[in-house]
Amino acid sequence: MRKIADVMTKGCVTVTPKDNLYEAAVAMRDHDIGFVPVVEGNRLIGVITDRDLVIRGYAEKHSGSTSVMEVMSDNVQTVSPNLSVDEAVSLMATKQIRRLPVVENGELRGIVSIGDLAVREIFVSEAGQALSGISEHEHRESTIH
């Protein structure tokens, strides 16, 4: 059985509670990413996304010097490195999640994303299944508004 540890991205770019929105934005720009875990030591305490920066940060008139703690998401769904890929795909589709921090004993070990699943040909159908579920949910929401 394929495990998340086999497909996750290791060595993630992270920020700390001492970092500010500007530093998080620069990290996203420099690494071409839109999702950054917030860690203390190696313990995951939240994540900040490009959407968090815009919606809860700059659109709420927070300055670049505002702490990432002000706009990060702290109720984060995580998975174990031992979780099967099939279980992760199901979770991603059900919860409408594109990226999952991989945590073991409270410590960040990596991130698994739809892209991690899709770039490995053997996982294309699983990634497609999860993305289809996420896109279907987003389409329903956009027609409601």
N, CA, C and O atoms as CSV, one atom per row, in Angstrom:
chain,resi,resn,atom,element,x,y,z
A,1,MET,N,N,0.842,-1.183,0.000
A,1,MET,CA,C,0.000,0.000,0.000
A,1,MET,C,C,0.888,1.247,0.000
A,1,MET,O,O,1.858,1.339,0.752
A,2,ARG,N,N,0.535,2.193,-0.853
A,2,ARG,CA,C,1.308,3.428,-0.954
A,2,ARG,C,C,1.011,4.337,0.233
A,2,ARG,O,O,-0.145,4.515,0.619
A,3,LYS,N,N,2.053,4.901,0.798
A,3,LYS,CA,C,1.935,5.773,1.970
A,3,LYS,C,C,2.241,7.222,1.586
A,3,LYS,O,O,2.932,7.487,0.602
A,4,ILE,N,N,1.718,8.141,2.374
A,4,ILE,CA,C,1.980,9.565,2.168
A,4,ILE,C,C,3.476,9.860,2.222
A,4,ILE,O,O,3.960,10.713,1.479
A,5,ALA,N,N,4.212,9.173,3.085
A,5,ALA,CA,C,5.655,9.387,3.191
A,5,ALA,C,C,6.356,9.176,1.855
A,5,ALA,O,O,7.418,9.751,1.616
A,6,ASP,N,N,5.773,8.360,0.984
A,6,ASP,CA,C,6.376,8.071,-0.316
A,6,ASP,C,C,6.189,9.192,-1.327
A,6,ASP,O,O,6.942,9.273,-2.298
A,7,VAL,N,N,5.210,10.053,-1.122
A,7,VAL,CA,C,4.885,11.063,-2.129
A,7,VAL,C,C,4.970,12.504,-1.624
A,7,VAL,O,O,4.925,13.437,-2.425
A,8,MET,N,N,5.089,12.698,-0.330
A,8,MET,CA,C,5.067,14.057,0.224
A,8,MET,C,C,6.319,14.831,-0.163
A,8,MET,O,O,7.364,14.258,-0.472
A,9,THR,N,N,6.177,16.145,-0.136
A,9,THR,CA,C,7.308,17.042,-0.330
A,9,THR,C,C,7.949,17.264,1.021
A,9,THR,O,O,7.286,17.665,1.977
A,10,LYS,N,N,9.263,16.996,1.097
A,10,LYS,CA,C,9.998,17.193,2.350
A,10,LYS,C,C,10.771,18.502,2.262
A,10,LYS,O,O,10.878,19.092,1.187
A,11,GLY,N,N,11.300,18.950,3.371
A,11,GLY,CA,C,12.099,20.173,3.366
A,11,GLY,C,C,11.298,21.397,2.972
A,11,GLY,O,O,11.718,22.175,2.116
A,12,CYS,N,N,10.153,21.567,3.593
A,12,CYS,CA,C,9.226,22.650,3.267
A,12,CYS,C,C,9.769,24.015,3.672
A,12,CYS,O,O,10.517,24.151,4.640
A,13,VAL,N,N,9.373,25.007,2.907
A,13,VAL,CA,C,9.604,26.396,3.289
A,13,VAL,C,C,8.629,26.691,4.418
A,13,VAL,O,O,7.445,26.376,4.307
A,14,THR,N,N,9.105,27.285,5.495
A,14,THR,CA,C,8.259,27.602,6.642
A,14,THR,C,C,8.505,29.026,7.112
A,14,THR,O,O,9.495,29.658,6.743
A,15,VAL,N,N,7.586,29.515,7.930
A,15,VAL,CA,C,7.775,30.766,8.658
A,15,VAL,C,C,7.524,30.475,10.127
A,15,VAL,O,O,7.006,29.415,10.479
A,16,THR,N,N,7.891,31.418,10.978
A,16,THR,CA,C,7.697,31.270,12.421
A,16,THR,C,C,6.727,32.348,12.905
A,16,THR,O,O,6.422,33.286,12.169
A,17,PRO,N,N,6.245,32.216,14.134
A,17,PRO,CA,C,5.357,33.251,14.680
A,17,PRO,C,C,6.025,34.631,14.746
A,17,PRO,O,O,5.331,35.644,14.834
A,18,LYS,N,N,7.334,34.679,14.704
A,18,LYS,CA,C,8.046,35.957,14.736
A,18,LYS,C,C,8.060,36.652,13.381
A,18,LYS,O,O,8.396,37.833,13.290
A,19,ASP,N,N,7.693,35.917,12.316
A,19,ASP,CA,C,7.694,36.495,10.974
A,19,ASP,C,C,6.432,37.314,10.735
A,19,ASP,O,O,5.417,37.140,11.410
A,20,ASN,N,N,6.523,38.209,9.757
A,20,ASN,CA,C,5.378,39.064,9.446
A,20,ASN,C,C,4.827,38.752,8.059
A,20,ASN,O,O,5.367,37.914,7.337
A,21,LEU,N,N,3.746,39.435,7.700
A,21,LEU,CA,C,3.088,39.178,6.420
A,21,LEU,C,C,4.017,39.431,5.243
A,21,LEU,O,O,4.007,38.674,4.273
A,22,TYR,N,N,4.804,40.469,5.316
A,22,TYR,CA,C,5.756,40.765,4.240
A,22,TYR,C,C,6.726,39.599,4.048
A,22,TYR,O,O,6.979,39.185,2.916
A,23,GLU,N,N,7.269,39.070,5.143
A,23,GLU,CA,C,8.223,37.956,5.040
A,23,GLU,C,C,7.552,36.705,4.481
A,23,GLU,O,O,8.164,35.966,3.709
A,24,ALA,N,N,6.315,36.466,4.860
A,24,ALA,CA,C,5.580,35.316,4.318
A,24,ALA,C,C,5.338,35.507,2.819
A,24,ALA,O,O,5.494,34.569,2.038
A,25,ALA,N,N,4.962,36.706,2.427
A,25,ALA,CA,C,4.718,36.992,1.010
A,25,ALA,C,C,5.996,36.833,0.186
A,25,ALA,O,O,5.960,36.291,-0.919
A,26,VAL,N,N,7.111,37.298,0.714
A,26,VAL,CA,C,8.393,37.166,0.010
A,26,VAL,C,C,8.774,35.691,-0.130
A,26,VAL,O,O,9.261,35.271,-1.180
A,27,ALA,N,N,8.552,34.908,0.922
A,27,ALA,CA,C,8.840,33.468,0.852
A,27,ALA,C,C,7.987,32.817,-0.228
A,27,ALA,O,O,8.479,31.979,-0.983
A,28,MET,N,N,6.707,33.195,-0.310
A,28,MET,CA,C,5.825,32.648,-1.333
A,28,MET,C,C,6.305,33.042,-2.728
A,28,MET,O,O,6.342,32.211,-3.636
A,29,ARG,N,N,6.667,34.292,-2.892
A,29,ARG,CA,C,7.153,34.765,-4.190
A,29,ARG,C,C,8.446,34.068,-4.585
A,29,ARG,O,O,8.575,33.565,-5.701
A,30,ASP,N,N,9.399,34.042,-3.664
A,30,ASP,CA,C,10.719,33.495,-3.977
A,30,ASP,C,C,10.705,32.000,-4.260
A,30,ASP,O,O,11.551,31.495,-4.998
A,31,HIS,N,N,9.743,31.295,-3.674
A,31,HIS,CA,C,9.682,29.831,-3.843
A,31,HIS,C,C,8.511,29.394,-4.715
A,31,HIS,O,O,8.264,28.200,-4.881
A,32,ASP,N,N,7.785,30.376,-5.275
A,32,ASP,CA,C,6.653,30.114,-6.158
A,32,ASP,C,C,5.647,29.163,-5.515
A,32,ASP,O,O,5.257,28.152,-6.100
A,33,ILE,N,N,5.237,29.515,-4.294
A,33,ILE,CA,C,4.284,28.710,-3.532
A,33,ILE,C,C,3.188,29.615,-2.979
A,33,ILE,O,O,3.360,30.832,-2.915
A,34,GLY,N,N,2.075,29.033,-2.585
A,34,GLY,CA,C,0.973,29.800,-2.011
A,34,GLY,C,C,0.521,29.262,-0.675
A,34,GLY,O,O,-0.565,29.589,-0.197
A,35,PHE,N,N,1.365,28.427,-0.069
A,35,PHE,CA,C,1.005,27.745,1.189
A,35,PHE,C,C,2.279,27.568,1.997
A,35,PHE,O,O,3.222,26.917,1.546
A,36,VAL,N,N,2.309,28.153,3.198
A,36,VAL,CA,C,3.514,28.082,4.029
A,36,VAL,C,C,3.125,27.666,5.447
A,36,VAL,O,O,2.326,28.347,6.090
A,37,PRO,N,N,3.675,26.566,5.937
A,37,PRO,CA,C,3.433,26.180,7.329
A,37,PRO,C,C,4.074,27.180,8.289
A,37,PRO,O,O,5.146,27.723,8.022
A,38,VAL,N,N,3.395,27.408,9.408
A,38,VAL,CA,C,3.927,28.244,10.479
A,38,VAL,C,C,4.370,27.278,11.580
A,38,VAL,O,O,3.570,26.500,12.100
A,39,VAL,N,N,5.653,27.344,11.921
A,39,VAL,CA,C,6.208,26.391,12.891
A,39,VAL,C,C,6.942,27.110,14.015
A,39,VAL,O,O,7.500,28.192,13.836
A,40,GLU,N,N,6.920,26.467,15.177
A,40,GLU,CA,C,7.768,26.858,16.306
A,40,GLU,C,C,8.709,25.693,16.507
A,40,GLU,O,O,8.279,24.596,16.862
A,41,GLY,N,N,9.998,25.923,16.280
A,41,GLY,CA,C,10.916,24.796,16.211
A,41,GLY,C,C,10.538,24.027,14.969
A,41,GLY,O,O,10.651,24.552,13.861
A,42,ASN,N,N,10.097,22.811,15.122
A,42,ASN,CA,C,9.563,22.050,13.990
A,42,ASN,C,C,8.106,21.656,14.243
A,42,ASN,O,O,7.535,20.848,13.512
A,43,ARG,N,N,7.513,22.243,15.296
A,43,ARG,CA,C,6.132,21.938,15.653
A,43,ARG,C,C,5.183,22.815,14.841
A,43,ARG,O,O,5.288,24.041,14.866
A,44,LEU,N,N,4.254,22.180,14.122
A,44,LEU,CA,C,3.296,22.910,13.306
A,44,LEU,C,C,2.279,23.613,14.203
A,44,LEU,O,O,1.652,22.984,15.055
A,45,ILE,N,N,2.121,24.926,14.004
A,45,ILE,CA,C,1.109,25.664,14.769
A,45,ILE,C,C,0.042,26.279,13.871
A,45,ILE,O,O,-0.972,26.774,14.362
A,46,GLY,N,N,0.265,26.252,12.563
A,46,GLY,CA,C,-0.715,26.788,11.624
A,46,GLY,C,C,-0.149,26.836,10.227
A,46,GLY,O,O,0.961,26.368,9.974
A,47,VAL,N,N,-0.923,27.407,9.319
A,47,VAL,CA,C,-0.461,27.630,7.952
A,47,VAL,C,C,-0.936,28.996,7.508
A,47,VAL,O,O,-1.937,29.516,8.002
A,48,ILE,N,N,-0.208,29.562,6.576
A,48,ILE,CA,C,-0.631,30.814,5.963
A,48,ILE,C,C,-0.603,30.608,4.457
A,48,ILE,O,O,0.358,30.079,3.899
A,49,THR,N,N,-1.675,31.038,3.818
A,49,THR,CA,C,-1.790,30.887,2.373
A,49,THR,C,C,-1.807,32.252,1.709
A,49,THR,O,O,-1.976,33.277,2.369
A,50,ASP,N,N,-1.629,32.253,0.393
A,50,ASP,CA,C,-1.722,33.511,-0.329
A,50,ASP,C,C,-3.120,34.112,-0.149
A,50,ASP,O,O,-3.275,35.332,-0.101
A,51,ARG,N,N,-4.116,33.263,-0.053
A,51,ARG,CA,C,-5.485,33.736,0.180
A,51,ARG,C,C,-5.613,34.372,1.572
A,51,ARG,O,O,-6.277,35.398,1.720
A,52,ASP,N,N,-4.982,33.772,2.590
A,52,ASP,CA,C,-4.983,34.367,3.930
A,52,ASP,C,C,-4.366,35.766,3.892
A,52,ASP,O,O,-4.877,36.696,4.515
A,53,LEU,N,N,-3.260,35.903,3.151
A,53,LEU,CA,C,-2.599,37.209,3.048
A,53,LEU,C,C,-3.558,38.255,2.485
A,53,LEU,O,O,-3.623,39.380,2.980
A,54,VAL,N,N,-4.289,37.877,1.461
A,54,VAL,CA,C,-5.191,38.830,0.809
A,54,VAL,C,C,-6.449,39.079,1.640
A,54,VAL,O,O,-6.760,40.223,1.971
A,55,ILE,N,N,-7.172,38.007,1.979
A,55,ILE,CA,C,-8.485,38.155,2.619
A,55,ILE,C,C,-8.392,38.645,4.061
A,55,ILE,O,O,-9.059,39.607,4.441
A,56,ARG,N,N,-7.559,37.977,4.862
A,56,ARG,CA,C,-7.474,38.342,6.289
A,56,ARG,C,C,-6.363,39.333,6.576
A,56,ARG,O,O,-6.302,39.910,7.661
A,57,GLY,N,N,-5.483,39.531,5.603
A,57,GLY,CA,C,-4.359,40.435,5.793
A,57,GLY,C,C,-4.593,41.790,5.164
A,57,GLY,O,O,-5.120,42.708,5.793
A,58,TYR,N,N,-4.188,41.898,3.907
A,58,TYR,CA,C,-4.202,43.193,3.246
A,58,TYR,C,C,-5.604,43.756,3.029
A,58,TYR,O,O,-5.780,44.971,3.122
A,59,ALA,N,N,-6.606,42.928,2.744
A,59,ALA,CA,C,-7.967,43.432,2.551
A,59,ALA,C,C,-8.573,43.935,3.859
A,59,ALA,O,O,-9.532,44.707,3.849
A,60,GLU,N,N,-8.014,43.499,4.973
A,60,GLU,CA,C,-8.447,43.995,6.287
A,60,GLU,C,C,-7.544,45.137,6.764
A,60,GLU,O,O,-7.578,45.528,7.931
A,61,LYS,N,N,-6.742,45.659,5.841
A,61,LYS,CA,C,-5.851,46.807,6.068
A,61,LYS,C,C,-4.733,46.528,7.059
A,61,LYS,O,O,-4.250,47.444,7.725
A,62,HIS,N,N,-4.313,45.248,7.163
A,62,HIS,CA,C,-3.125,44.935,7.953
A,62,HIS,C,C,-1.896,45.318,7.142
A,62,HIS,O,O,-1.882,45.170,5.920
A,63,SER,N,N,-0.888,45.800,7.806
A,63,SER,CA,C,0.341,46.177,7.110
A,63,SER,C,C,1.241,44.956,6.953
A,63,SER,O,O,0.997,43.908,7.551
A,64,GLY,N,N,2.258,45.103,6.161
A,64,GLY,CA,C,3.227,44.025,5.958
A,64,GLY,C,C,3.952,43.643,7.225
A,64,GLY,O,O,4.504,42.547,7.316
A,65,SER,N,N,3.960,44.533,8.213
A,65,SER,CA,C,4.659,44.240,9.464
A,65,SER,C,C,3.788,43.476,10.468
A,65,SER,O,O,4.246,43.158,11.566
A,66,THR,N,N,2.543,43.181,10.100
A,66,THR,CA,C,1.649,42.403,10.965
A,66,THR,C,C,2.162,40.977,11.092
A,66,THR,O,O,2.613,40.383,10.113
A,67,SER,N,N,2.093,40.438,12.281
A,67,SER,CA,C,2.541,39.065,12.524
A,67,SER,C,C,1.710,38.065,11.723
A,67,SER,O,O,0.505,38.246,11.552
A,68,VAL,N,N,2.362,37.009,11.234
A,68,VAL,CA,C,1.632,35.946,10.534
A,68,VAL,C,C,0.573,35.329,11.443
A,68,VAL,O,O,-0.410,34.772,10.955
A,69,MET,N,N,0.764,35.422,12.754
A,69,MET,CA,C,-0.188,34.870,13.715
A,69,MET,C,C,-1.564,35.521,13.583
A,69,MET,O,O,-2.574,34.899,13.914
A,70,GLU,N,N,-1.614,36.756,13.106
A,70,GLU,CA,C,-2.877,37.488,12.973
A,70,GLU,C,C,-3.755,36.946,11.849
A,70,GLU,O,O,-4.979,37.070,11.912
A,71,VAL,N,N,-3.153,36.348,10.824
A,71,VAL,CA,C,-3.940,35.945,9.655
A,71,VAL,C,C,-3.834,34.461,9.306
A,71,VAL,O,O,-4.529,33.988,8.406
A,72,MET,N,N,-2.985,33.732,9.999
A,72,MET,CA,C,-2.812,32.310,9.672
A,72,MET,C,C,-4.044,31.505,10.060
A,72,MET,O,O,-4.850,31.927,10.889
A,73,SER,N,N,-4.168,30.353,9.449
A,73,SER,CA,C,-5.189,29.386,9.828
A,73,SER,C,C,-4.555,28.465,10.858
A,73,SER,O,O,-3.499,27.885,10.605
A,74,ASP,N,N,-5.195,28.325,12.023
A,74,ASP,CA,C,-4.590,27.484,13.055
A,74,ASP,C,C,-5.349,26.189,13.308
A,74,ASP,O,O,-4.881,25.332,14.057
A,75,ASN,N,N,-6.498,26.044,12.701
A,75,ASN,CA,C,-7.253,24.803,12.813
A,75,ASN,C,C,-6.997,24.015,11.527
A,75,ASN,O,O,-7.834,23.986,10.624
A,76,VAL,N,N,-5.835,23.381,11.461
A,76,VAL,CA,C,-5.345,22.785,10.225
A,76,VAL,C,C,-5.520,21.271,10.233
A,76,VAL,O,O,-5.150,20.594,11.192
A,77,GLN,N,N,-6.081,20.762,9.166
A,77,GLN,CA,C,-6.184,19.309,8.979
A,77,GLN,C,C,-4.788,18.793,8.631
A,77,GLN,O,O,-4.141,19.325,7.730
A,78,THR,N,N,-4.326,17.779,9.325
A,78,THR,CA,C,-3.025,17.185,9.057
A,78,THR,C,C,-3.190,15.691,8.830
A,78,THR,O,O,-4.242,15.116,9.108
A,79,VAL,N,N,-2.131,15.076,8.322
A,79,VAL,CA,C,-2.117,13.628,8.145
A,79,VAL,C,C,-0.788,13.074,8.631
A,79,VAL,O,O,0.204,13.793,8.753
A,80,SER,N,N,-0.796,11.797,8.901
A,80,SER,CA,C,0.400,11.070,9.309
A,80,SER,C,C,1.154,10.602,8.074
A,80,SER,O,O,0.533,10.334,7.045
A,81,PRO,N,N,2.473,10.496,8.150
A,81,PRO,CA,C,3.224,9.965,7.007
A,81,PRO,C,C,2.850,8.519,6.691
A,81,PRO,O,O,3.101,8.042,5.584
A,82,ASN,N,N,2.253,7.821,7.651
A,82,ASN,CA,C,1.866,6.425,7.445
A,82,ASN,C,C,0.486,6.250,6.846
A,82,ASN,O,O,0.080,5.124,6.555
A,83,LEU,N,N,-0.250,7.346,6.654
A,83,LEU,CA,C,-1.572,7.272,6.055
A,83,LEU,C,C,-1.439,6.799,4.611
A,83,LEU,O,O,-0.487,7.162,3.920
A,84,SER,N,N,-2.379,6.003,4.162
A,84,SER,CA,C,-2.323,5.541,2.769
A,84,SER,C,C,-2.685,6.692,1.834
A,84,SER,O,O,-3.420,7.608,2.204
A,85,VAL,N,N,-2.159,6.623,0.631
A,85,VAL,CA,C,-2.486,7.624,-0.379
A,85,VAL,C,C,-3.985,7.638,-0.638
A,85,VAL,O,O,-4.577,8.708,-0.778
A,86,ASP,N,N,-4.604,6.472,-0.703
A,86,ASP,CA,C,-6.045,6.400,-0.942
A,86,ASP,C,C,-6.827,7.125,0.151
A,86,ASP,O,O,-7.787,7.837,-0.141
A,87,GLU,N,N,-6.419,6.945,1.416
A,87,GLU,CA,C,-7.109,7.620,2.521
A,87,GLU,C,C,-6.909,9.127,2.435
A,87,GLU,O,O,-7.838,9.888,2.704
A,88,ALA,N,N,-5.717,9.566,2.065
A,88,ALA,CA,C,-5.446,11.002,1.931
A,88,ALA,C,C,-6.278,11.607,0.808
A,88,ALA,O,O,-6.831,12.697,0.957
A,89,VAL,N,N,-6.368,10.900,-0.316
A,89,VAL,CA,C,-7.171,11.381,-1.444
A,89,VAL,C,C,-8.625,11.530,-1.028
A,89,VAL,O,O,-9.271,12.529,-1.345
A,90,SER,N,N,-9.128,10.548,-0.327
A,90,SER,CA,C,-10.512,10.597,0.140
A,90,SER,C,C,-10.719,11.791,1.075
A,90,SER,O,O,-11.711,12.510,0.956
A,91,LEU,N,N,-9.787,11.998,1.999
A,91,LEU,CA,C,-9.860,13.121,2.931
A,91,LEU,C,C,-9.819,14.452,2.181
A,91,LEU,O,O,-10.592,15.361,2.481
A,92,MET,N,N,-8.921,14.563,1.212
A,92,MET,CA,C,-8.797,15.807,0.444
A,92,MET,C,C,-10.087,16.118,-0.306
A,92,MET,O,O,-10.524,17.268,-0.344
A,93,ALA,N,N,-10.691,15.105,-0.897
A,93,ALA,CA,C,-11.929,15.309,-1.643
A,93,ALA,C,C,-13.088,15.654,-0.704
A,93,ALA,O,O,-13.861,16.573,-0.974
A,94,THR,N,N,-13.200,14.919,0.389
A,94,THR,CA,C,-14.295,15.135,1.340
A,94,THR,C,C,-14.214,16.500,2.005
A,94,THR,O,O,-15.226,17.190,2.132
A,95,LYS,N,N,-13.019,16.894,2.432
A,95,LYS,CA,C,-12.844,18.150,3.166
A,95,LYS,C,C,-12.510,19.327,2.260
A,95,LYS,O,O,-12.335,20.446,2.742
A,96,GLN,N,N,-12.417,19.088,0.939
A,96,GLN,CA,C,-12.107,20.155,-0.014
A,96,GLN,C,C,-10.754,20.801,0.273
A,96,GLN,O,O,-10.644,22.024,0.361
A,97,ILE,N,N,-9.726,19.963,0.417
A,97,ILE,CA,C,-8.388,20.423,0.763
A,97,ILE,C,C,-7.429,20.086,-0.372
A,97,ILE,O,O,-7.426,18.960,-0.870
A,98,ARG,N,N,-6.618,21.051,-0.782
A,98,ARG,CA,C,-5.642,20.822,-1.844
A,98,ARG,C,C,-4.254,20.465,-1.304
A,98,ARG,O,O,-3.449,19.851,-2.005
A,99,ARG,N,N,-3.982,20.853,-0.054
A,99,ARG,CA,C,-2.669,20.582,0.552
A,99,ARG,C,C,-2.864,20.135,1.990
A,99,ARG,O,O,-3.701,20.674,2.715
A,100,LEU,N,N,-2.080,19.142,2.393
A,100,LEU,CA,C,-2.154,18.633,3.762
A,100,LEU,C,C,-0.766,18.608,4.383
A,100,LEU,O,O,0.138,17.971,3.841
A,101,PRO,N,N,-0.580,19.286,5.505
A,101,PRO,CA,C,0.684,19.129,6.224
A,101,PRO,C,C,0.789,17.692,6.754
A,101,PRO,O,O,-0.187,17.115,7.232
A,102,VAL,N,N,1.975,17.146,6.657
A,102,VAL,CA,C,2.238,15.795,7.156
A,102,VAL,C,C,2.963,15.955,8.481
A,102,VAL,O,O,4.058,16.516,8.543
A,103,VAL,N,N,2.332,15.450,9.549
A,103,VAL,CA,C,2.821,15.675,10.904
A,103,VAL,C,C,2.990,14.333,11.614
A,103,VAL,O,O,2.159,13.431,11.501
A,104,GLU,N,N,4.099,14.239,12.350
A,104,GLU,CA,C,4.353,13.051,13.166
A,104,GLU,C,C,4.820,13.519,14.534
A,104,GLU,O,O,5.795,14.263,14.642
A,105,ASN,N,N,4.132,13.089,15.567
A,105,ASN,CA,C,4.431,13.516,16.944
A,105,ASN,C,C,4.442,15.039,17.068
A,105,ASN,O,O,5.276,15.604,17.776
A,106,GLY,N,N,3.509,15.702,16.372
A,106,GLY,CA,C,3.386,17.151,16.432
A,106,GLY,C,C,4.362,17.913,15.564
A,106,GLY,O,O,4.250,19.132,15.431
A,107,GLU,N,N,5.325,17.210,14.966
A,107,GLU,CA,C,6.354,17.877,14.161
A,107,GLU,C,C,6.069,17.752,12.672
A,107,GLU,O,O,5.655,16.701,12.184
A,108,LEU,N,N,6.303,18.855,11.962
A,108,LEU,CA,C,6.101,18.890,10.526
A,108,LEU,C,C,7.139,18.020,9.833
A,108,LEU,O,O,8.340,18.182,10.049
A,109,ARG,N,N,6.672,17.098,9.001
A,109,ARG,CA,C,7.561,16.214,8.239
A,109,ARG,C,C,7.542,16.544,6.757
A,109,ARG,O,O,8.484,16.220,6.034
A,110,GLY,N,N,6.465,17.190,6.296
A,110,GLY,CA,C,6.341,17.519,4.881
A,110,GLY,C,C,4.944,18.001,4.565
A,110,GLY,O,O,4.138,18.273,5.454
A,111,ILE,N,N,4.678,18.100,3.270
A,111,ILE,CA,C,3.360,18.500,2.780
A,111,ILE,C,C,3.016,17.578,1.621
A,111,ILE,O,O,3.873,17.244,0.803
A,112,VAL,N,N,1.767,17.177,1.561
A,112,VAL,CA,C,1.295,16.437,0.392
A,112,VAL,C,C,0.220,17.287,-0.271
A,112,VAL,O,O,-0.666,17.829,0.391
A,113,SER,N,N,0.318,17.391,-1.591
A,113,SER,CA,C,-0.636,18.203,-2.341
A,113,SER,C,C,-1.206,17.393,-3.493
A,113,SER,O,O,-0.705,16.322,-3.835
A,114,ILE,N,N,-2.249,17.923,-4.073
A,114,ILE,CA,C,-2.808,17.298,-5.270
A,114,ILE,C,C,-1.713,17.172,-6.321
A,114,ILE,O,O,-1.639,16.168,-7.030
A,115,GLY,N,N,-0.864,18.193,-6.421
A,115,GLY,CA,C,0.235,18.155,-7.393
A,115,GLY,C,C,1.215,17.033,-7.119
A,115,GLY,O,O,1.707,16.403,-8.055
A,116,ASP,N,N,1.511,16.769,-5.844
A,116,ASP,CA,C,2.412,15.660,-5.501
A,116,ASP,C,C,1.849,14.347,-6.014
A,116,ASP,O,O,2.594,13.482,-6.474
A,117,LEU,N,N,0.542,14.200,-5.935
A,117,LEU,CA,C,-0.095,12.976,-6.402
A,117,LEU,C,C,-0.121,12.927,-7.926
A,117,LEU,O,O,0.089,11.871,-8.522
A,118,ALA,N,N,-0.379,14.072,-8.552
A,118,ALA,CA,C,-0.540,14.103,-10.002
A,118,ALA,C,C,0.773,13.928,-10.763
A,118,ALA,O,O,0.765,13.365,-11.858
A,119,VAL,N,N,1.889,14.388,-10.225
A,119,VAL,CA,C,3.145,14.303,-10.969
A,119,VAL,C,C,3.711,12.894,-11.013
A,119,VAL,O,O,4.621,12.615,-11.793
A,120,ARG,N,N,3.193,12.024,-10.200
A,120,ARG,CA,C,3.610,10.626,-10.230
A,120,ARG,C,C,2.534,9.852,-10.964
A,120,ARG,O,O,1.434,9.672,-10.443
A,121,GLU,N,N,2.838,9.395,-12.163
A,121,GLU,CA,C,1.832,8.803,-13.040
A,121,GLU,C,C,0.964,7.755,-12.361
A,121,GLU,O,O,-0.220,7.636,-12.676
A,122,ILE,N,N,1.527,7.003,-11.445
A,122,ILE,CA,C,0.738,5.945,-10.819
A,122,ILE,C,C,-0.372,6.503,-9.933
A,122,ILE,O,O,-1.278,5.769,-9.538
A,123,PHE,N,N,-0.307,7.795,-9.622
A,123,PHE,CA,C,-1.313,8.395,-8.759
A,123,PHE,C,C,-2.259,9.316,-9.513
A,123,PHE,O,O,-3.093,9.979,-8.896
A,124,VAL,N,N,-2.145,9.369,-10.826
A,124,VAL,CA,C,-2.934,10.324,-11.593
A,124,VAL,C,C,-4.425,10.134,-11.358
A,124,VAL,O,O,-5.143,11.120,-11.191
A,125,SER,N,N,-4.909,8.905,-11.339
A,125,SER,CA,C,-6.343,8.709,-11.145
A,125,SER,C,C,-6.784,9.151,-9.761
A,125,SER,O,O,-7.867,9.719,-9.615
A,126,GLU,N,N,-5.962,8.901,-8.730
A,126,GLU,CA,C,-6.318,9.332,-7.385
A,126,GLU,C,C,-6.338,10.857,-7.291
A,126,GLU,O,O,-7.245,11.436,-6.692
A,127,ALA,N,N,-5.339,11.499,-7.881
A,127,ALA,CA,C,-5.296,12.960,-7.848
A,127,ALA,C,C,-6.477,13.540,-8.608
A,127,ALA,O,O,-7.097,14.505,-8.162
A,128,GLY,N,N,-6.786,12.954,-9.748
A,128,GLY,CA,C,-7.929,13.409,-10.527
A,128,GLY,C,C,-9.218,13.264,-9.761
A,128,GLY,O,O,-10.089,14.132,-9.827
A,129,GLN,N,N,-9.346,12.173,-9.033
A,129,GLN,CA,C,-10.545,11.936,-8.219
A,129,GLN,C,C,-10.678,13.010,-7.146
A,129,GLN,O,O,-11.761,13.565,-6.958
A,130,ALA,N,N,-9.597,13.305,-6.448
A,130,ALA,CA,C,-9.639,14.320,-5.387
A,130,ALA,C,C,-9.913,15.696,-5.963
A,130,ALA,O,O,-10.744,16.437,-5.437
A,131,LEU,N,N,-9.214,16.045,-7.051
A,131,LEU,CA,C,-9.392,17.359,-7.651
A,131,LEU,C,C,-10.806,17.512,-8.200
A,131,LEU,O,O,-11.398,18.588,-8.107
A,132,SER,N,N,-11.338,16.454,-8.763
A,132,SER,CA,C,-12.708,16.481,-9.267
A,132,SER,C,C,-13.681,16.787,-8.132
A,132,SER,O,O,-14.597,17.592,-8.297
A,133,GLY,N,N,-13.486,16.150,-6.989
A,133,GLY,CA,C,-14.346,16.406,-5.835
A,133,GLY,C,C,-14.219,17.828,-5.346
A,133,GLY,O,O,-15.221,18.452,-4.995
A,134,ILE,N,N,-13.002,18.357,-5.314
A,134,ILE,CA,C,-12.777,19.731,-4.860
A,134,ILE,C,C,-13.386,20.706,-5.849
A,134,ILE,O,O,-14.072,21.645,-5.448
A,135,SER,N,N,-13.144,20.496,-7.144
A,135,SER,CA,C,-13.662,21.400,-8.170
A,135,SER,C,C,-15.178,21.382,-8.202
A,135,SER,O,O,-15.805,22.426,-8.383
A,136,GLU,N,N,-15.777,20.210,-8.029
A,136,GLU,CA,C,-17.230,20.092,-8.015
A,136,GLU,C,C,-17.808,20.929,-6.882
A,136,GLU,O,O,-18.812,21.615,-7.068
A,137,HIS,N,N,-17.178,20.877,-5.704
A,137,HIS,CA,C,-17.627,21.654,-4.550
A,137,HIS,C,C,-17.478,23.154,-4.839
A,137,HIS,O,O,-18.391,23.928,-4.550
A,138,GLU,N,N,-16.336,23.571,-5.407
A,138,GLU,CA,C,-16.115,24.983,-5.697
A,138,GLU,C,C,-17.108,25.478,-6.734
A,138,GLU,O,O,-17.573,26.615,-6.645
A,139,HIS,N,N,-17.448,24.637,-7.729
A,139,HIS,CA,C,-18.416,25.036,-8.749
A,139,HIS,C,C,-19.785,25.245,-8.109
A,139,HIS,O,O,-20.481,26.206,-8.436
A,140,ARG,N,N,-20.178,24.348,-7.194
A,140,ARG,CA,C,-21.461,24.506,-6.520
A,140,ARG,C,C,-21.482,25.806,-5.718
A,140,ARG,O,O,-22.484,26.520,-5.723
A,141,GLU,N,N,-20.378,26.117,-5.028
A,141,GLU,CA,C,-20.329,27.347,-4.226
A,141,GLU,C,C,-20.407,28.578,-5.101
A,141,GLU,O,O,-21.087,29.542,-4.751
A,142,SER,N,N,-19.708,28.565,-6.255
A,142,SER,CA,C,-19.693,29.755,-7.110
A,142,SER,C,C,-21.057,29.998,-7.746
A,142,SER,O,O,-21.390,31.145,-8.047
A,143,THR,N,N,-21.853,28.959,-7.958
A,143,THR,CA,C,-23.189,29.155,-8.516
A,143,THR,C,C,-24.189,29.594,-7.461
A,143,THR,O,O,-25.255,30.118,-7.782
A,144,ILE,N,N,-23.837,29.376,-6.194
A,144,ILE,CA,C,-24.723,29.795,-5.095
A,144,ILE,C,C,-24.607,31.287,-4.856
A,144,ILE,O,O,-25.598,31.939,-4.526
A,145,HIS,N,N,-23.406,31.843,-5.017
A,145,HIS,CA,C,-23.164,33.265,-4.699
A,145,HIS,C,C,-23.672,34.173,-5.753
A,145,HIS,O,O,-23.544,35.392,-5.631
